[in-house]
Amino acid sequence: MAGLINNLLILLLVFQNSCSGFRNPLSVFKRYKDTTRSLSSECLGNNRPVISLGLTDFALDIRMPGVTPKQSDTYLCMSLHLPVDEEAYVVDFRPQASMDTVHHMLLFGCNVPSSTENYWDCDEGTCTDKSNILYAWARNAPPTRLPKGVGFKVGGETGSKYFVLQVHYGDVSAFRDKHKDCSGVTLHLTHQRQPLIAGMYLMMSVNTVIPPGEKVVDADIACHYQKYPMHLFAYRVHTHRLGKVVSGYRVRNGQWTLIGRQSPQLPQAFYPVEHPVDISFGDTLAARCLFTGEGRTMETHIGGTASDEMCNFYIMYYMEAKHAVSYMTCTQNINPDMFRNIPQEANIPIPVKSDMIMMTHGHHHEETKKTDDSFSLKQPKREEEEVLDQDFHIEEAVDWPGANLKLGQVSGLALDPKNNLVIFHRGDHVWDGNSFDSSFVYQQRGLGPIEQNTILVIDPSNADILDSTGKNLFYLPHGLSIDKDGNYWVTDVALHQVFKLGVHDKEPLLILGRSLQPGSDKNHFCQPTDVAVDPVTGNIYVSDGYCNSRIVVFSPNGMFTMQWGEETSVGKAKPGQFRIPHSLTLVPEFGQLCVADRENGRIQCFRSETGEFTREIKHKLFGRELFAVSYIPGGLLFAVNGMPYPGDIVQGFVMNFSTGEIIDTFIPVRKSFEMPHDVVASEDKTVYIGDAYAKTVWKFTSTEKMEHRSVKKAGIEVQEIKAETVIEARLKNKPVSTESQKKWEKHHIVEQASPGISFVLITTLLIIPIVVLLAIAVFIRWRKTRVYGADADHKLESSSGRILGRLQGKGSGGLNLGNFFASHKSYSRKGFDRLSTEGSDQEKDEDDGTDSEEEYSAPPPPPVSSSS
């Protein structure tokens, strides 16, 4: 019997050792002290705060554990222990919240949270030691990405051991149904050492007073910078309801360089710094918040409640690791007189359209009054922000039959509200050298208007013609756009007019310009090229045109309101100068209108409300001409260049709108571009290009790249592995392709953090051989008992001892990721600056640090501008 017991022990050890070979890699993580924290069933995914993303990366889900705030302006905090001892780097933040319920969130790093409870009232504080702000979110901001090679350092000998999440619940009327809130943020961390360390610089006014009824009140902040060089890559603004615009600058030798300028009433994301800005020893950092006291009957002070105000300008930066300082603040105004020279843009409120304002920071809707320059309130709609990723390539849909449609010269394309493709073509008319005289008067009126239907509605999947119109209306069609109500807006260069057409109306609903009369005043056009209609204000923008060089703006009922632009001067084209403004696209997220400046081979963007120039996008790959441009929500800009010159390649372009960087280029397979004239793209990255010379329309679709992918959001980049696609979908309840999910699950079948199907499968596979071994052992014992009699137990006991010793020696190890990561040594740096955030995100500057007299090395080169 003793021999049978020994055999069973051996088999148990075999089972234990086998299981250690399949041990979940996450089991080596030191979990947050309360790994079994009680979470509401409404908080999906919160029972797995750590998710493996491969050998070196993992995701950390930091969420409120199902809370129901009982009164407005409640600040709740919770903490999560970093699940590894080794240093790690945060390279990605994904907010899991909506402004339906959350006013804002702050994420801190520290070593001693203010409480050990599951969550607590932030009036008790966030941390008892020095804390470092890592992330800030409000108003449905999109995900924040860090540049490649940049990360926030945590863990190790000097980094934070805890994350503390502070959530401000503004108006708790959303909790009338007593539901549980699980808002938070998901972090992507890596053990791969990052050469550049990210940090946060907070500029904040602490003593501003806004008098009641005062129309304009400035809050100015300025500090000398006296540390090693830092490179700025993102910024965020924050005020409450009275803030109109917040602007931040670097001042060097009297020159003001814009870091960022934004309305705090827009989604309070971290926006990319459009042009690289570096800060060196001796520079001054300056910021201004513009407020209004109109509508208030009492003084408004800086504070943490909805009736108070805030003036915060956050800057994300990176520094060389050896000189890294993770957090800095500025709460002074060292030189009030310098603000006499602040650029005028800092004093101009940014108009905010009603669809961008979903709520006034979550507080007391009834207190907000609508004024001429303010905004109307709408109840929020939850919208998931899509990640601007480069994990795609645009390729021709070679099996799409639309390329075989019988068309005239294709001049314009658009998508209707049902996402059908609409084509504007010239039928049997052709624009050639005989079409106009030297005064731009049309010379072929004798041909009469085009007898064919010039507007075709096409099924995007099979190219069937669903509808057609526009017969006997036009002479030389050119631009086409479709408003939110499905109305067609077209231009005719022969008639020198702009038309608004209802889908089923036989006569135009609105006509701008004088028929067949070229001109340059507010009632005439000269060969207008394109038209765009603002979906919120209804304002009409016309690019005018081949013989004028301007953008003309009209009210929704067709009244002239303003214009801007001029003819290109000799030499390099200046901002606001055009040589054929040929195509228009609106960028609603940024309140901008972008123009394809055709003969200058560039894209120019302007603030749609004021016509103020904001940026130029120009690349050598564009060649001499750029014909058309189209924007889709999420930050992608599509364009196409025109007729080839020697050395030029006619092709389509995909660009990151915020950085101007070219993400992809594409050309057709079946034919070649001859003169691509217009481009339009849908949100799923389906692209259509109409060619005037080839008289055809191409369809292009996006195809995924299967390799390691690079993801960008507004120009802020981080490397991601494909597994994250599935992780993100599970965290956000997004659909994931079956193929991607199967590949991911196959690769990670033994890495699941919670018990489930994989555990049952592994256990079953292990038990089957154990049962077989047990049967064999019983059989061996029975045989040996018959053969050896009394000596059998002694022999088996001796054999068991030898085997047991071997197995114990072997089983003492196992899969240990801690040993794998031990090669990543941490570096020494100063501790975090203390941050006081008790009850609000009004942080005080308790320790700005001392100036270093050490000679510093040259900074890493700033990112190269994409414009050439």
Residue, then its C-alpha position, 0 to 999 in steps of 0.5 A: m500500500a505504501g508503494l501505491i501511495n508513493n506512486l500517487l505522490i509521484l503522479l501528483l508532482v508530475f501534474q504540478n510540474s506540468c501545470s507550472g509549464f502552462r502557468n499563466p504569465l500574468s500569475v507572476f505579476k504582483r496584483y493589486k492588494d485587493t484582487t478580489r475587489s467587489l465590482s458591480s455586474e454593470c462594470l464589464g471587464n473590471n474583474r481583470p485589471v491586468i491583461s497581457l499584450g505579449l512578453t513585454d507589454f500589458a494593459l492595465d484597466i483602472r476603473m471606479p468599482g461601481v459607484t453612485p455619487k449622491q450629490s453634484d460636484t462629487y470627487l471620488c478617488m480609487s487606487l491600483h497598485l502597479p502589478v510589477d516590481e520592475e520599471a515600466y513605461v506608460v505609452d498609451f492612455r485610453p479613456q473609458a468614460s463619457m461626459d454624460t456622467v463624468h466632468h473630468m478625470l485625473l490620473f496620478g502616480c505616487n507611492v502612498p495613496s491617501s486611503t486603502e479603501n476600495y474608493w474614497d472621497c477625494d476630500e481626504g486627498t489623493c496621495t500622502d506623498k509626492s504625486n505626479i499627474l500622468y493624464a487628464w481627460a474631460r468632455n469625451a476627449p479622444p485617446t492620447r498617444l505618445p510619440k515613439g520612444v517616449g513613455f511615462k516611467v513608473g515602478g522600479e526603484t524611483g517610479s510610482k508604485y500606485f496609480v490614483l484615479q480621481v473622477h469628478y462627477g459634476d451633475v449627478s442627475a444622470f444617476r437618477d436611475k441609481h446605476k453604477d459608474c465604472s469610468g476610468v482609463t486603460l493604460h498600455l505599459t511596456h517593459q521596453r526601456q524608453p529613451l525619452i521620458a514624458g512629463m507634464y508641465l501645468m500652467m495655472s492661475v490661482n488668484t484670478v477674479i472675474p467681476p460680474g457682467e465684465k465682458v472680457v477678463d484676462a488671466d495671465i501666467a508666465c514663468h522662466y524656464q531654468k531646466y534642461p531642454m524639453h520638447l513639447f508635443a501635446y497640450r490641453v486647456h481647461t476652464h469651466r463655463l466662462g472660459k472662451v479661449v486659452s492660449g500658450y506660448r514660448v517667449r524667446n528673445g521677445q518672439w512669441t511662438l504658439i504652443g497651442r490655442q483652443s476653446p475650453q468648450l470643445p472636447q478637452a483632449f490633449y491636442p498635438v502641438e502643430h509645429p515642433v516647439d522646444i524649450s531651453f534654459g532662459d525661455t519664458l512660458a506664457a499662457r492666457c485664459l480669456f473669460t467673460g463675466e456676462g450672465r453672472t451676478m457675483e464675483t467668480h473665483i478660481g476653485g473646484t466647483a461648477s460655480d467657480e472657474m479654472c485656468n489651466f494650460y497643460i503641456m505634455y513634453y519629453m526630455e532625455a532620460k538622464h535629465a528627465v523631470s516628470y512634473m513641473t508647474c507654473t502658477q505665477n506671472i513674473n512679468p505682467d508687462m510682457f502681455r502687452n505684446i501677446p499675439q492678438e489671437a489670444n484675445i479673440p474667442i473661438p466660436v463654438k458650434s452647437d453640435m460641439i457643445m454637448m453640455t456645459h461641463g456637466h453642471h447646472h444647465e439652467e444657469t447658462k444663458k444663451t447669448d449672441d456669441s455663446f452656444s446652445l445646449k444639447q443633451p449629450k450623445r455618447e460617441e466613441e472616438e475612433v483611433l486614427d491608425q495607420d494599420f491600413h493601405i488604400e488599394e483599388a477595388v478591382d472588381w468594382p464595376g463602376a469604373n465601366l460606367k459610361l460618363g462624360q468628363v467627371s468633375g465632381l464627387a460626393l457622398d449622400p446621407k445614405n453613403n451612396l456615391v453621387i457623380f457630377h459629369r459633363g455628358d457630351h460637353v467638353w471643356d477645351g481651348n475653345s470654351f472661353d474667350s480672354s474675358f472668361v465668357y463662355q463661347q459655346r452657348g449655341l450647344g445648349p445645356i447638357e441633355q443628359n442627366t449630369i447627376l448620378v446616384i450610384d450604389p457604392s457596392n455594385a455601381d447600379i444607378l439608383d437615381s439621376t437628375g440634372k438634365n438641361l440645367f448645366y453647360l460645364p459642371h464642376g464642383l459638387s457637395i451634399d449638405k446634411d439634408g441631402n441637397y446637392w450644391v453644384t458649380d458651373v464654370a460656364l454659367h459662373q453660378v452656384f446652385k442648390l438642388g433638392v433631390h426631387d425638385k425640378e427647379p433649383l432651390l437657390i442660385l448664386g451668381r449671375s448667369l453667364q456673367p463673370g465678375s469679382d464682386k459679391n454678386h458675381f463669380c468667375q468660374p467658381t470651382d467648388v462649394a461646401v456647406d457647414p452642417v451646423t451653421g448652414n454657411i455656404y463657402v464657394s471657391d472662386g475660382y479659375c479667374n478669381s482667387r478667393i473664398v466667398v462666404f454666404s449665409p444659409n439664405g444666400m446673403f454675402t457675409m465675407q470673403w478672403g484670399e488674393e492672387t499669388s504674388v511673384g515668388k513664393a506663394k504666401p498664406g491666403q494667396f491662391r492660384i486656382p482654389h480648386s476644391l474645398t473640404l470642411v474639418p468640423e472637429f477643428g472648425q476649419l476649412c481646407v482648400a486645394d490650392r491647385e497651381n500652388g501644389r498645396i493645401q491651405c486651411f483656415r478658420s471657417e468662422t473668420g477666414e484666419f489662416t491656420r496652416e499649409i500642407k505641402h509635400k514634394l510628392f504633390g508635384r506642381e499641382l494638387f487638384a482635390v481634398s477630402y476630410i473624414p472624421g477622425g483625422l484623415l485627409f485625402a487628396v489627389n494631385g493632377m496632370p503629370y509634369p516630368g518627374d511627377i507621379v499622379q497619385g492619391f494621398v492619405m494624410n494625418f490632418s493634425t501633422g500633415e504627414i503622408i500616411d499612404t499613397f495609392i494608384p489604380v491597378r486597371k488603368s492609370f490616372e490621367m487627370p484625377h479631378d475630385v476625391v471623396a472618402s467615407e468614414d470606413k476609408t473607402v475612397y472614390i476618385g473621378d477623372a476628367y480625362a479618363k471619364t471614369v470613377w475609381k473605387f479604393t478600399s482600405t486593407e489591413k497590414m498584418e505586421h506590427r502596426s503603428v497607430k497615430k491619433a492627431g500625430i501622437e504615435v505609439q507602437e501597438i501589437k495586433a493583440e491590442t485590437v482584440i483587447e480594445a474591442r473587449l474593453k470598449n465592446k467594439p466589434v472585432s473581425t472573427e479572423s483577428q479574434k481567432k488568431w489572437e485567441k489561438h496565440h493567447i489560449v494559455e495566457q488568459a487571466s481569468p479561469g475559463i474555457s482555456f483552463v478547462l481545456i488544459t486541465t482536461l488534457l492533463i488529467i487524461p494522461i494522469v489517469v492513464l499513468l495511474a492505471i499503468a502504475v496499478f498494473i505495474r504494482w500488481r505485476k511486481t507483487r506477483v513476481y517479487g512478492a515481499d521485495a516489491d515494496h522495497k524496490l518501488e520505494s527506492s525507485s520512488g525516492r530517486i524520481l521524487g528527488r529529480l522532480q522536486g529539483k525540476g519543479s522548483g522553478g517554472l515560468n517566471l516573467g520576473n526573472f525575464f524582466a530582471s534584466h531591465k535595470s532602472y535608472s536613478r532620477k529625482g522624485f516627483d514634485r508634490l501636487s495638491t489636488e484635494g477636491s479639484d484639479q486646481e494644483k498648487d506649486e509647492d516645489d518647483g525644484t532647483d535650477s541645475e548648474e550642470e552643463y547639459s547635452a544637446p537635445p534630441p532633434p525635434p520631429v521633422s515637419s511634414s511640410s516641405 
